[in-house]
Amino acid sequence: MSSAPLSSGRIEIIEVPVVSEAIRRLGAPTSALVRAGDLLLTCGMPPIDLKTGGIVSGDIAAQTRAALEAVKFALEHAGSSLANVARATLYVTDPDLMADVNAVYRGYFPNGFPARTSAIVRPWPLPFQIEIECIALA
């Protein structure tokens, strides 16, 4: 695990293989994963193909799975897991997609759901309809 310290020394950017580079290619000024004390914070994770680093297109179920797999991969890279997620925020571009999003989401948290907020946002100029961010215990 490589990381780059920020100014406080208690906060570090964690470089996540494939995922960090995919985020940089999107042009967003963000880090895929940051450790702040005992917490891990992901960015709004788009649906990233973990083999190619490309964006997963297709239906919202496929995009949701890919975004959650990217979050899972990032957390596991830092020594944590989805079981340690305390809070999740989902950003979706269309409220009509939420039933399919929830159907996939339920399968990733079989032992209880973290606190969660879902927000409907205007579509962005990137080729996906969902981002998922999480706060987890390190």
SEMIDO-472847 format. One line per field, with one value per atom (N, C-alpha, C): residue number from 1; atom name; z, x, y. Coordinates in nm, 4 decimals. Example, Ala and Ser with C-alpha at 12.3 -4.5 7.8 and 13.67 -1.06 7.14 Angstrom:
keza [1;1;1;2;2;2]
fiza [N;CA;C;N;CA;C]
up [0.7800;0.7800;0.7800;0.7080;0.7140;0.7870]
east [1.3190;1.2300;1.3200;1.2850;1.3670;1.2900]
north [-0.5690;-0.4500;-0.3300;-0.2250;-0.1060;0.0030]
//
This chain:
keza [1;1;1;2;2;2;3;3;3;4;4;4;5;5;5;6;6;6;7;7;7;8;8;8;9;9;9;10;10;10;11;11;11;12;12;12;13;13;13;14;14;14;15;15;15;16;16;16;17;17;17;18;18;18;19;19;19;20;20;20;21;21;21;22;22;22;23;23;23;24;24;24;25;25;25;26;26;26;27;27;27;28;28;28;29;29;29;30;30;30;31;31;31;32;32;32;33;33;33;34;34;34;35;35;35;36;36;36;37;37;37;38;38;38;39;39;39;40;40;40;41;41;41;42;42;42;43;43;43;44;44;44;45;45;45;46;46;46;47;47;47;48;48;48;49;49;49;50;50;50;51;51;51;52;52;52;53;53;53;54;54;54;55;55;55;56;56;56;57;57;57;58;58;58;59;59;59;60;60;60;61;61;61;62;62;62;63;63;63;64;64;64;65;65;65;66;66;66;67;67;67;68;68;68;69;69;69;70;70;70;71;71;71;72;72;72;73;73;73;74;74;74;75;75;75;76;76;76;77;77;77;78;78;78;79;79;79;80;80;80;81;81;81;82;82;82;83;83;83;84;84;84;85;85;85;86;86;86;87;87;87;88;88;88;89;89;89;90;90;90;91;91;91;92;92;92;93;93;93;94;94;94;95;95;95;96;96;96;97;97;97;98;98;98;99;99;99;100;100;100;101;101;101;102;102;102;103;103;103;104;104;104;105;105;105;106;106;106;107;107;107;108;108;108;109;109;109;110;110;110;111;111;111;112;112;112;113;113;113;114;114;114;115;115;115;116;116;116;117;117;117;118;118;118;119;119;119;120;120;120;121;121;121;122;122;122;123;123;123;124;124;124;125;125;125;126;126;126;127;127;127;128;128;128;129;129;129;130;130;130;131;131;131;132;132;132;133;133;133;134;134;134;135;135;135;136;136;136;137;137;137;138;138;138]
fiza [N;CA;C;N;CA;C;N;CA;C;N;CA;C;N;CA;C;N;CA;C;N;CA;C;N;CA;C;N;CA;C;N;CA;C;N;CA;C;N;CA;C;N;CA;C;N;CA;C;N;CA;C;N;CA;C;N;CA;C;N;CA;C;N;CA;C;N;CA;C;N;CA;C;N;CA;C;N;CA;C;N;CA;C;N;CA;C;N;CA;C;N;CA;C;N;CA;C;N;CA;C;N;CA;C;N;CA;C;N;CA;C;N;CA;C;N;CA;C;N;CA;C;N;CA;C;N;CA;C;N;CA;C;N;CA;C;N;CA;C;N;CA;C;N;CA;C;N;CA;C;N;CA;C;N;CA;C;N;CA;C;N;CA;C;N;CA;C;N;CA;C;N;CA;C;N;CA;C;N;CA;C;N;CA;C;N;CA;C;N;CA;C;N;CA;C;N;CA;C;N;CA;C;N;CA;C;N;CA;C;N;CA;C;N;CA;C;N;CA;C;N;CA;C;N;CA;C;N;CA;C;N;CA;C;N;CA;C;N;CA;C;N;CA;C;N;CA;C;N;CA;C;N;CA;C;N;CA;C;N;CA;C;N;CA;C;N;CA;C;N;CA;C;N;CA;C;N;CA;C;N;CA;C;N;CA;C;N;CA;C;N;CA;C;N;CA;C;N;CA;C;N;CA;C;N;CA;C;N;CA;C;N;CA;C;N;CA;C;N;CA;C;N;CA;C;N;CA;C;N;CA;C;N;CA;C;N;CA;C;N;CA;C;N;CA;C;N;CA;C;N;CA;C;N;CA;C;N;CA;C;N;CA;C;N;CA;C;N;CA;C;N;CA;C;N;CA;C;N;CA;C;N;CA;C;N;CA;C;N;CA;C;N;CA;C;N;CA;C;N;CA;C;N;CA;C;N;CA;C;N;CA;C;N;CA;C;N;CA;C;N;CA;C;N;CA;C;N;CA;C;N;CA;C;N;CA;C;N;CA;C;N;CA;C;N;CA;C;N;CA;C;N;CA;C;N;CA;C;N;CA;C;N;CA;C;N;CA;C;N;CA;C;N;CA;C;N;CA;C;N;CA;C]
up [0.0000;0.0000;0.0000;-0.1030;-0.1052;-0.0660;-0.0032;0.0381;0.0325;0.0290;0.0294;0.1430;0.2408;0.3526;0.3104;0.3723;0.3570;0.4664;0.4816;0.5692;0.7166;0.7666;0.9102;0.9580;0.8697;0.9124;0.9660;1.0068;1.0539;0.9422;0.8294;0.7130;0.6015;0.5360;0.4250;0.3074;0.1906;0.0666;0.0397;0.0130;-0.0157;-0.1645;-0.2283;-0.3709;-0.3868;-0.4574;-0.4764;-0.6194;-0.6376;-0.7731;-0.8609;-0.9830;-1.0859;-1.0544;-0.9351;-0.8983;-0.8978;-0.8337;-0.8270;-0.9663;-1.0510;-1.1871;-1.2653;-1.2481;-1.3157;-1.2740;-1.1467;-1.0961;-1.1579;-1.1634;-1.2237;-1.3703;-1.4428;-1.5844;-1.6031;-1.5047;-1.5141;-1.4986;-1.4452;-1.4326;-1.3055;-1.2148;-1.0903;-0.9921;-0.9281;-0.8308;-0.6962;-0.6896;-0.5686;-0.5556;-0.4383;-0.4136;-0.3974;-0.4416;-0.4301;-0.2846;-0.2027;-0.0638;0.0243;0.1381;0.2357;0.3727;0.4457;0.5852;0.6721;0.7652;0.8621;0.9994;1.0677;1.1963;1.1767;1.2453;1.2372;1.1326;1.0459;0.9438;0.8047;0.7162;0.5741;0.5028;0.4138;0.3389;0.1904;0.1204;-0.0247;-0.0895;-0.2120;-0.2912;-0.3386;-0.4079;-0.4762;-0.5848;-0.5600;-0.6470;-0.7665;-0.8858;-1.0050;-1.0326;-1.1298;-1.1638;-1.2443;-1.1747;-1.2368;-1.2604;-1.3808;-1.4116;-1.3508;-1.2529;-1.1800;-1.2625;-1.3754;-1.4629;-1.5599;-1.6167;-1.7211;-1.6736;-1.5643;-1.5187;-1.5932;-1.6843;-1.7583;-1.6792;-1.7319;-1.6694;-1.7216;-1.6310;-1.6672;-1.7140;-1.8337;-1.8839;-1.8699;-1.9248;-1.9136;-1.8164;-1.7745;-1.6878;-1.5483;-1.4712;-1.3388;-1.2442;-1.2612;-1.1769;-1.1993;-1.3241;-1.3552;-1.3020;-1.3164;-1.2665;-1.1139;-1.0481;-0.9011;-0.8521;-0.9129;-0.8750;-0.8921;-1.0058;-1.0316;-0.9308;-0.8977;-0.7994;-0.6623;-0.6221;-0.4919;-0.4903;-0.6014;-0.6088;-0.5975;-0.6577;-0.6475;-0.5042;-0.4371;-0.2959;-0.2123;-0.2329;-0.1594;-0.1794;-0.3046;-0.3370;-0.2670;-0.2708;-0.2070;-0.0563;0.0069;0.1517;0.1864;0.1105;0.1373;0.1141;0.0164;-0.0083;0.1157;0.1878;0.3082;0.4347;0.4212;0.5369;0.6038;0.5391;0.5954;0.5067;0.5189;0.4385;0.4413;0.3603;0.3626;0.4978;0.5710;0.7038;0.8014;0.7705;0.8574;0.8132;0.7123;0.6643;0.7648;0.8105;0.9047;0.8326;0.7185;0.6457;0.4962;0.4206;0.2742;0.2198;0.1121;0.0404;-0.1059;-0.1605;-0.3002;-0.3765;-0.4881;-0.5775;-0.7066;-0.7420;-0.8587;-0.9427;-1.0738;-1.1623;-1.1920;-1.1479;-1.1801;-1.0678;-1.0055;-0.8954;-0.9385;-1.0649;-1.1122;-1.1095;-1.0897;-1.0847;-0.9455;-0.8436;-0.7057;-0.6708;-0.7279;-0.6963;-0.7388;-0.8576;-0.9043;-0.8251;-0.7906;-0.7073;-0.5736;-0.5099;-0.3793;-0.3860;-0.4941;-0.5083;-0.5074;-0.5749;-0.5758;-0.4411;-0.3899;-0.2646;-0.1496;-0.1388;-0.0287;-0.0220;-0.1357;-0.1394;-0.0885;-0.0827;-0.0368;0.1143;0.1805;0.3252;0.3919;0.3845;0.4344;0.5871;0.6594;0.8058;0.8692;0.7922;0.8441;0.7610;0.7472;0.6610;0.7382;0.6764;0.7376;0.7272;0.8039;0.7856;0.6408;0.5802;0.4372;0.4000;0.3062;0.2415;0.0923;0.0290;-0.1169;-0.1693;-0.2682;-0.3255;-0.4764;-0.5270;-0.6709;-0.7180;-0.8148;-0.8650;-1.0145;-1.0621;-1.2056;-1.2749;-1.3910;-1.4634;-1.4861;-1.4706;-1.4937;-1.6336;-1.6840;-1.8225;-1.8394;-1.7414;-1.7491;-1.7769;-1.8333;-1.8836;-1.7792;-1.6651;-1.5642;-1.4855;-1.4150;-1.3470;-1.1956;-1.1402;-0.9962;-0.9461;-0.8262;-0.7480;-0.6064;-0.5418;-0.4039;-0.3205;-0.2108;-0.1198;0.0160;0.0860;0.2154;0.3164;0.4420;0.5545;0.6312;0.6521;0.7188;0.8265;0.9220;1.0208;0.9531;0.9861;0.9266;0.9869]
east [0.0844;0.0000;0.0894;0.0791;0.1551;0.0632;0.1191;0.0376;0.1207;0.0521;0.1164;0.0564;0.1371;0.0807;0.0312;-0.0772;-0.1236;-0.0593;-0.1005;-0.0307;-0.0319;-0.1368;-0.1449;-0.0661;-0.0284;0.0402;-0.0553;-0.1759;-0.2759;-0.3704;-0.3570;-0.4396;-0.3467;-0.3805;-0.2966;-0.3820;-0.3320;-0.3936;-0.3400;-0.4291;-0.3891;-0.4070;-0.3012;-0.3029;-0.3588;-0.4700;-0.5364;-0.5096;-0.4477;-0.4195;-0.5454;-0.5296;-0.6330;-0.7315;-0.7857;-0.8913;-0.8400;-0.7268;-0.6754;-0.6465;-0.5875;-0.5579;-0.6864;-0.7863;-0.9150;-0.9779;-0.9714;-1.0264;-0.9505;-0.8176;-0.7388;-0.7773;-0.7997;-0.8363;-0.9696;-1.0576;-1.1854;-1.1683;-1.0540;-1.0250;-1.0776;-1.1339;-1.1867;-1.0719;-1.0670;-0.9615;-0.9938;-0.9774;-1.0098;-0.9176;-0.9111;-0.8395;-0.9416;-0.9074;-0.9989;-1.0213;-0.9148;-0.9248;-0.8321;-0.8852;-0.8082;-0.8273;-0.7167;-0.7226;-0.7132;-0.8082;-0.8079;-0.8205;-0.7094;-0.7106;-0.7536;-0.8602;-0.9107;-1.0199;-1.0366;-1.1411;-1.0815;-1.1525;-1.1230;-1.2400;-1.2096;-1.3130;-1.2873;-1.3881;-1.3742;-1.4296;-1.3874;-1.4508;-1.5848;-1.6610;-1.7784;-1.7289;-1.7396;-1.6783;-1.7685;-1.7186;-1.7954;-1.7835;-1.8560;-1.8486;-1.7219;-1.6181;-1.4879;-1.4707;-1.4281;-1.3913;-1.2536;-1.2448;-1.1202;-1.0129;-1.0496;-0.9500;-0.8898;-0.9736;-0.9263;-0.9078;-0.9716;-0.9692;-1.0667;-1.1425;-1.2420;-1.3706;-1.4589;-1.5898;-1.6857;-1.7579;-1.8579;-1.9829;-2.0258;-2.1512;-2.2567;-2.3709;-2.4761;-2.5825;-2.6642;-2.7765;-2.7292;-2.8211;-2.7853;-2.7426;-2.7933;-2.7494;-2.6011;-2.5581;-2.4166;-2.3303;-2.3771;-2.3021;-2.2936;-2.4018;-2.4024;-2.3059;-2.3103;-2.2165;-2.0725;-2.0424;-1.9060;-1.8617;-1.9491;-1.9141;-1.8898;-1.9764;-1.9582;-1.8339;-1.8044;-1.6820;-1.5582;-1.5630;-1.4511;-1.4346;-1.5449;-1.5389;-1.4818;-1.5334;-1.4870;-1.3369;-1.2920;-1.1510;-1.0642;-1.1083;-1.0316;-1.0210;-1.1329;-1.1300;-1.0417;-1.0534;-0.9716;-0.8240;-0.7921;-0.6537;-0.5943;-0.6767;-0.6316;-0.6480;-0.6868;-0.6981;-0.8339;-0.9345;-1.0692;-1.1629;-1.2920;-1.3888;-1.5234;-1.6154;-1.7514;-1.8182;-1.7779;-1.8345;-1.8040;-1.7034;-1.6652;-1.7232;-1.8092;-1.8685;-1.9731;-1.9548;-2.0492;-2.1508;-2.1097;-2.1963;-2.1704;-2.2782;-2.2693;-2.3579;-2.3117;-2.3918;-2.3947;-2.5149;-2.5340;-2.5851;-2.5214;-2.5633;-2.6093;-2.7343;-2.7949;-2.8609;-2.8563;-2.9061;-3.0554;-3.1230;-3.2649;-3.3344;-3.4379;-3.5044;-3.5665;-3.5997;-3.6579;-3.5587;-3.4313;-3.3286;-3.3111;-3.3701;-3.3414;-3.3831;-3.4886;-3.5287;-3.4199;-3.3630;-3.2559;-3.1270;-3.0980;-2.9811;-2.9944;-3.1102;-3.1311;-3.1235;-3.1712;-3.1658;-3.0208;-2.9330;-2.7907;-2.7271;-2.7533;-2.6924;-2.7170;-2.8388;-2.8728;-2.7772;-2.7370;-2.6495;-2.5086;-2.4667;-2.3318;-2.3239;-2.4378;-2.4402;-2.5324;-2.4980;-2.5877;-2.6022;-2.5095;-2.5132;-2.5648;-2.6291;-2.6822;-2.6324;-2.7164;-2.6859;-2.6203;-2.5228;-2.4687;-2.5721;-2.5508;-2.6328;-2.6140;-2.7201;-2.7107;-2.7957;-2.7443;-2.8193;-2.8164;-2.9315;-2.9384;-2.9802;-2.9076;-2.9371;-2.9523;-3.0549;-3.0735;-3.0056;-2.9175;-2.8412;-2.8660;-2.8437;-2.8535;-2.7476;-2.7773;-2.6752;-2.5497;-2.4352;-2.3077;-2.2601;-2.1590;-2.1166;-2.0307;-2.0306;-1.9533;-2.0475;-1.9965;-2.0836;-2.1291;-2.1782;-2.2333;-2.3409;-2.4232;-2.5399;-2.5363;-2.4237;-2.4165;-2.2742;-2.2644;-2.1410;-2.1783;-2.0880;-2.1111;-1.9893;-2.0104;-1.9013;-1.9297;-1.8235;-1.8376;-1.7383;-1.7770;-1.6869;-1.6829;-1.5613;-1.5461;-1.4395;-1.4481;-1.3416;-1.2210;-1.1050;-0.9807;-0.9468]
north [-0.1165;0.0000;0.1234;0.2026;0.3269;0.4412;0.5395;0.6519;0.7787;0.8905;1.0203;1.1011;1.1426;1.2178;1.3549;1.3981;1.5352;1.6182;1.7402;1.8333;1.7957;1.7318;1.7100;1.5895;1.4991;1.3780;1.2735;1.3124;1.2170;1.1779;1.2436;1.2150;1.1712;1.0599;1.0147;0.9711;1.0019;0.9555;0.8165;0.7235;0.5858;0.5605;0.5236;0.4912;0.3495;0.3362;0.2071;0.1610;0.0446;-0.0024;0.0012;0.0369;0.0480;0.1622;0.1642;0.2583;0.4029;0.4281;0.5656;0.6200;0.5386;0.5827;0.6078;0.5228;0.5415;0.6740;0.7053;0.8321;0.9503;0.9398;1.0485;1.0694;0.9604;0.9727;1.0444;1.0359;1.1073;1.2579;1.2999;1.4416;1.5062;1.4285;1.4848;1.5089;1.6244;1.6523;1.5877;1.4558;1.3819;1.2621;1.2071;1.0823;0.9715;0.8531;0.7398;0.7015;0.7093;0.6643;0.7478;0.7892;0.8668;0.8041;0.7921;0.7488;0.8735;0.8867;0.9963;0.9323;0.9196;0.8496;0.7056;0.6655;0.5284;0.5113;0.6105;0.6044;0.5966;0.5296;0.5285;0.5952;0.6886;0.7604;0.7410;0.6911;0.6794;0.8050;0.8263;0.9310;0.8772;0.9589;0.9089;0.8148;0.6845;0.5842;0.5551;0.5820;0.5470;0.3972;0.3480;0.2061;0.1751;0.1338;0.1081;-0.0411;-0.0763;-0.2142;-0.2382;-0.3261;-0.3468;-0.4173;-0.4747;-0.5383;-0.4386;-0.3523;-0.2611;-0.1178;-0.0808;0.0577;0.1463;0.0869;0.1638;0.1796;0.2593;0.2799;0.1740;0.1125;0.0122;0.0843;0.0515;0.1063;-0.0028;0.0204;-0.0798;-0.0357;-0.1308;-0.0966;-0.0587;-0.0035;0.0470;-0.0647;-0.1849;-0.2968;-0.3251;-0.3289;-0.3520;-0.2378;-0.1151;-0.0001;-0.0022;-0.0389;-0.0443;-0.1506;-0.2695;-0.3767;-0.3297;-0.2665;-0.2215;-0.1150;-0.0218;0.0812;0.0186;-0.0746;-0.1402;-0.2288;-0.2936;-0.3747;-0.2857;-0.1669;-0.0735;-0.0238;0.0071;0.0474;-0.0663;-0.1861;-0.3050;-0.3259;-0.3176;-0.3361;-0.2318;-0.1061;0.0016;-0.0216;-0.0547;-0.0787;-0.1984;-0.3053;-0.4238;-0.3949;-0.3117;-0.2730;-0.2048;-0.1324;-0.0615;-0.1452;-0.2734;-0.3610;-0.3598;-0.3066;-0.3022;-0.3843;-0.3602;-0.4344;-0.3629;-0.4126;-0.3574;-0.3803;-0.4827;-0.5085;-0.3950;-0.3140;-0.2024;-0.0686;-0.0702;0.0552;0.1032;0.2270;0.2870;0.3755;0.4316;0.5237;0.5121;0.5157;0.5148;0.6266;0.6868;0.7851;0.7428;0.7361;0.6980;0.8182;0.8463;0.9537;0.8882;0.9085;0.8460;0.9555;0.9384;1.0437;1.0371;0.9312;0.9168;0.8395;0.8952;0.8249;0.6922;0.6780;0.5525;0.4368;0.4643;0.3602;0.2999;0.3621;0.3227;0.1792;0.1283;-0.0095;-0.1072;-0.0882;-0.1765;-0.1545;-0.0302;0.0000;-0.0725;-0.0593;-0.1221;-0.2738;-0.3327;-0.4783;-0.5277;-0.4564;-0.4932;-0.4600;-0.3418;-0.2927;-0.3893;-0.4407;-0.5323;-0.6510;-0.7025;-0.8191;-0.7939;-0.6696;-0.6366;-0.6145;-0.6081;-0.5851;-0.6875;-0.8162;-0.9208;-0.9226;-0.8604;-0.8651;-0.7366;-0.6538;-0.5277;-0.4117;-0.3131;-0.1997;-0.0864;-0.0203;0.1009;0.2131;0.3186;0.4381;0.4822;0.5335;0.5632;0.6834;0.7594;0.8654;0.8372;0.8537;0.8439;0.9801;1.0268;1.1577;1.1455;1.2081;1.2149;1.3434;1.3286;1.4424;1.4594;1.5792;1.6021;1.5175;1.4655;1.3878;1.4708;1.4057;1.4705;1.4333;1.4996;1.4752;1.3494;1.2622;1.1385;1.0217;0.9128;0.8058;0.7040;0.7500;0.6597;0.7310;0.6525;0.7074;0.6944;0.6450;0.6255;0.6470;0.7008;0.7064;0.6636;0.5918;0.5480;0.5829;0.6531;0.6839;0.6226;0.5875;0.5233;0.5780;0.5676;0.5914;0.4599;0.4080;0.2792;0.2882;0.1994;0.1851;0.1216;0.1731;0.1193;-0.0146]
//
